[in-house]
């Protein structure tokens, strides 16, 4: 059985069997002389050199990628955002659906490092946003396919929905980063944190569209309206700890002009979520 980790086929055993067969055919312990056997013998060193050279290149390439991959893709950081389990996912979904009774919104730290999401429901993760985004695209395709007739649906529409959602997400992230820069806010809120928080709205979008497919526009507006209020409360209570807490640490007065800008920015980000939830789903329900 071949080794699954082997890059090239080992032809040494086959060559040995072929050479032994040639010796038997010769009768005197020497291979039968023919043009084809001589050509195969001469080709063996070339193939062996090529195999060795290819293996060397593959090893060097793997080493180079392992050394420099973190410069382009923060794999170590991404692993943190996917460190979830079933219990965390269930609690987080419950928090997104009903955030009103949750009291402690502080992210837990251990030696100046935030604990993994599976140990803290307040920690941002990328698992739920990623799965919700993929599900949103599939549900959108289902909704478009059931509208009027199948003539409204084509595979290109899935790509269009995904591109549109990604474009709005990128625009949101860039707008928030620019606003944080202009207001000169020092915060530990990273770009990946923003993607995680902004991606939670897809949970409500999926629920609204599914209810719209089952119960029509009434079900869509009722469920989407609930999730719009929930995501607004969730974002306010989450982002204020990331943005306004830095102001308190810096000694900025509560009613100071800069602190008011921080509050306006927090509310603007939270208010944008319901608007985008409606904008990206209203055309999917008829």
For each residue, the residues with C-beta under 8 A, 3 or more apart:
1:
2: 6 9
3: 6
4:
5:
6: 2 3 9 10
7: 54 55 58
8: 51 54 55
9: 2 6
10: 6 13
11: 14 15 47
12: 15 16
13: 10 16 17
14: 11 17 18
15: 11 12 18 19 44
16: 12 13 19 20
17: 13 14 20 21
18: 14 15 21 22 40
19: 15 16 22 23 31
20: 16 17 23 24
21: 17 18 24 25
22: 18 19 25 26 31 32 37
23: 19 20 26 29 30 31
24: 20 21 27
25: 21 22 31 32
26: 22 23 29 30 31 32
27: 24
28:
29: 23 26
30: 23 26
31: 19 22 23 25 26 37
32: 22 25 26 37
33: 37 38
34: 37 38
35: 38 39
36: 39 40
37: 22 31 32 33 34 40 41
38: 33 34 35 41 42
39: 35 36 42 43
40: 18 36 37 43 44
41: 37 38 44
42: 38 39 45 46
43: 39 40 46 47
44: 15 40 41 47 48
45: 42 48 49
46: 42 43 49 50
47: 11 43 44 50 51
48: 44 45 51 52
49: 45 46 52 53
50: 46 47 53 54
51: 8 47 48 54 55
52: 48 49 55 56
53: 49 50 56 57
54: 7 8 50 51 57 58
55: 7 8 51 52 58 59
56: 52 53 59 60
57: 53 54 60 61
58: 7 54 55 61 62
59: 55 56 62 63
60: 56 57 63 64
61: 57 58 64 65
62: 58 59 65 66
63: 59 60 66 67
64: 60 61 67 68
65: 61 62 68 69
66: 62 63 69
67: 63 64
68: 64 65 71 72
69: 65 66 72 73 75
70: 73 74 75 76
71: 68
72: 68 69
73: 69 70 78
74: 70 77 78 192
75: 69 70 78 79
76: 70 79 80
77: 74 80 81 192
78: 73 74 75 81 82 126 192
79: 75 76 82 83
80: 76 77 83 114 116 117
81: 77 78 117 124 125 126 127 192 196
82: 78 79 125 126 127
83: 79 80 116 117 118 125
84: 88 89 117 118 125 127 128
85: 88 89 118
86: 89 90
87: 90 91 118
88: 84 85 91 92 117 118 121 125
89: 84 85 86 92 93 127 128
90: 86 87 93 94
91: 87 88 94 95 121
92: 88 89 95 96 117 121 125 128
93: 89 90 96 97 128 203
94: 90 91 97 98
95: 91 92 98 99 102 121 234
96: 92 93 99 200 203 204 227 230 231 234
97: 93 94 203 227 230
98: 94 95 101 230
99: 95 96 102 230 233 234 237
100: 230 233
101: 98
102: 95 99 105 237
103:
104: 122
105: 102 122 237 238 241
106: 122 241
107: 114 115 120 122 123 241
108: 114 115 119 120 122 123
109: 112 113 114 115
110: 113 114 115
111:
112: 109
113: 109 110
114: 80 107 108 109 110 120 123
115: 107 108 109 110 119 120 123
116: 80 83 119 120 123
117: 80 81 83 84 88 92 120 121 123 124 125 127
118: 83 84 85 87 88
119: 108 115 116 123
120: 107 108 114 115 116 117 123
121: 88 91 92 95 117
122: 104 105 106 107 108 238
123: 107 108 114 115 116 117 119 120
124: 81 117 192 193 196 197
125: 81 82 83 84 88 92 117 128 129 196
126: 78 81 82 129 130 192 195 196 199
127: 81 82 84 89 117 130 131
128: 84 89 92 93 125 131 132 199 200 203
129: 125 126 132 133 195 196 198 199 200 202
130: 126 127 133 134 199
131: 127 128 134 135
132: 128 129 135 136 199 200 202 203 205 206
133: 129 130 136 137 165 199 202
134: 130 131 137 138
135: 131 132 138 139 202 206
136: 132 133 139 140 161 165 202 205 206 209
137: 133 134 140 141 158 161 162 165
138: 134 135 141 142
139: 135 136 142 143 206 209 210 284
140: 136 137 143 144 157 158 161 209 281 284
141: 137 138 144 145 153 157 158 161
142: 138 139 145 146 213
143: 139 140 146 147 209 212 213 284 285
144: 140 141 147 152 153 157 284
145: 141 142 150 152 153
146: 142 143 213
147: 143 144 152 153 284 286
148: 151 152 286
149: 152
150: 145 153
151: 148
152: 144 145 147 148 149
153: 141 144 145 147 150 157
154: 157
155: 158 159
156: 159 160
157: 140 141 144 153 154 160 161
158: 137 140 141 155 161 162
159: 155 156 162 163
160: 156 157 163 164
161: 136 137 140 141 157 158 164 165
162: 137 158 159 165 166
163: 159 160 166 167
164: 160 161 167 168 280
165: 133 136 137 161 162 168 169 202 280
166: 162 163 169 170
167: 163 164 170 171
168: 164 165 171 172 276 279 280
169: 165 166 172 173 195 198 199
170: 166 167 173 174
171: 167 168 174 175
172: 168 169 175 176 194 198 269 272 276
173: 169 170 176 177 191 194 195 198
174: 170 171 177 178
175: 171 172 178 179
176: 172 173 179 180 194 265 269
177: 173 174 180 181 191 194
178: 174 175 181 182
179: 175 176 182 183 265 268
180: 176 177 183 185 187 189 243 265
181: 177 178 184
182: 178 179
183: 179 180 258 261 262 265
184: 181 258
185: 180 243 246 247 262 265
186: 246 250
187: 180 242 243 246
188: 242 246
189: 180 193 194 239 242 243
190: 193 194
191: 173 177 194 195
192: 74 77 78 81 124 126 195 196
193: 124 189 190 196 197 242
194: 172 173 176 177 189 190 191 197 198
195: 126 129 169 173 191 192 198 199
196: 81 124 125 126 129 192 193 199 200
197: 124 193 194 200 235 238 239
198: 129 169 172 173 194 195 201 273
199: 126 128 129 130 132 133 169 195 196 202
200: 96 128 129 132 196 197 203 231 234
201: 198 204 205 227 231 273 276 277
202: 129 132 133 135 136 165 199 205 206
203: 93 96 97 128 132 200 206 207 227
204: 96 201 207 208 223 224 226 227 228 230 231 277
205: 132 136 201 202 208 209 224 227 277 280 281
206: 132 135 136 139 202 203 209 210
207: 203 204 210 211 223 224 227
208: 204 205 211 212 220 223 224 227 277 281 285
209: 136 139 140 143 205 206 212 213 220 281 284 285
210: 139 206 207 213 214
211: 207 208 214 215 219 220 222 223 224
212: 143 208 209 215 216 217 219 220 223 224 281 284 285
213: 142 143 146 209 210 285
214: 210 211 219
215: 211 212 218 219 220
216: 212 219 220 285
217: 212 220 221 285
218: 215 221 222
219: 211 212 214 215 216 222 223
220: 208 209 211 212 215 216 217 223 224 281 285
221: 217 218 224 225
222: 211 218 219 225 226
223: 204 207 208 211 212 219 220 226 227
224: 204 205 207 208 211 212 220 221 227 228 277 278 281
225: 221 222 228 229
226: 204 222 223 229 230
227: 96 97 201 203 204 205 207 208 223 224 230 231 277
228: 204 224 225 231 232 273 274 277 278
229: 225 226 232 233 274
230: 96 97 98 99 100 204 226 227 233 234
231: 96 200 201 204 227 228 234 235 270 273 274 277
232: 228 229 235 236 270 271 273 274
233: 99 100 229 230 236 237
234: 95 96 99 200 230 231 237 238
235: 197 231 232 238 239 266 269 270 273
236: 232 233 239 240 266 267 270
237: 99 102 105 233 234 240 241
238: 105 122 197 234 235 241 242
239: 189 197 235 236 242 243 266 269 270
240: 236 237 243 244 245 263 266
241: 105 106 107 237 238 244 245
242: 187 188 189 193 238 239 245 246
243: 180 185 187 189 239 240 246 247 262 265 266
244: 240 241 247 248 259 262 263 266
245: 240 241 242 248 249
246: 185 186 187 188 242 243 249 250
247: 185 243 244 250 252 258 259 262
248: 244 245 251 252
249: 245 246
250: 186 246 247
251: 248
252: 247 248 256 258 259
253: 256 259
254: 259
255: 259 260
256: 252 253 259 260
257: 260 261
258: 183 184 247 252 261 262
259: 244 247 252 253 254 255 256 262 263
260: 255 256 257 263 264
261: 183 257 258 264 265
262: 183 185 243 244 247 258 259 265 266
263: 240 244 259 260 266 267
264: 260 261 267 268
265: 176 179 180 183 185 243 261 262 268 269
266: 235 236 239 240 243 244 262 263 269 270
267: 236 263 264 270 271
268: 179 264 265 271 272
269: 172 176 235 239 265 266 272 273
270: 231 232 235 236 239 266 267 273
271: 232 267 268 274 275
272: 172 268 269 275 276
273: 198 201 228 231 232 235 269 270 276 277
274: 228 229 231 232 271 277 278
275: 271 272 278 279
276: 168 172 201 272 273 279 280
277: 201 204 205 208 224 227 228 231 273 274 280 281
278: 224 228 274 275 281 282
279: 168 275 276 282
280: 164 165 168 205 276 277
281: 140 205 208 209 212 220 224 277 278 284 285
282: 278 279 285
283:
284: 139 140 143 144 147 209 212 281
285: 143 208 209 212 213 216 217 220 281 282
286: 147 148
